Amino acid sequence: MAYKKIDPAKAYRLLNSGSLLLICTKNKKGEDNMAPVAWTCPVEYDPTTEIVIVCDRNHQTYRNIVSLKHFVACIPHASQKDIVVKTGSVSGEKINKIEQFNIKTILSPSLKIKVPVGCIGFIECRLIKTIRHRNSAILIGQAIGAMAGRNAFTDRLLSEKKEGRTLHHLGANIFITTGRLIK
């Protein structure tokens, strides 16, 4: 998929459909990891996009983000459901998910973190706040860069087009995707 740069102030428009995200990270050794996160939301757009993800504090993804202070929020395409299910089925602490599941990747431009080839788009974020609550944490990231598929985004995510079909998690291994545009 060919990508184009998006103004970080408008990156929130990649998330307005409420889709599941693949959170892509690196650990201190430079090993890449990705994990699906369904509880996400844009919370700010001025002067730039800020997003919230809710993460289990026992997961490798959480440790990677808190340790290195950055992550990439990747919007997987509906056709990438298998990547989402597989990366959510095991811990990145125990295996290299990208190698184990033979996930083809590209590097995000600024953070040099691997994201899956064919994703709709991604937002590179620096961690600006962590709120711990019991076994979970609310992580707030500020966009430092964003990319989207040329045919999946104009001034917004084109969820009604084949190229912009996002995944929405309903629980267990049940997903839905976006449909037609209603005006």
Secondary structure, 3 states (H helix, E strand, C coil): CCEEECCHHHHHHHCCCCCCEEEEEECCCCCEEEEEECCEEEEECCCCCEEEEEEECCCHHHHHHHHHCEEEEEECEHHHHHHHHHHCCCCCCCCCHHHHCCCCEEECCCCCCEEECCCCEEEEEEEEEEEEECCEEEEEEEEEEEEEECCCECCCECCCCHHHCEEEEEECCEEEECCCCCC
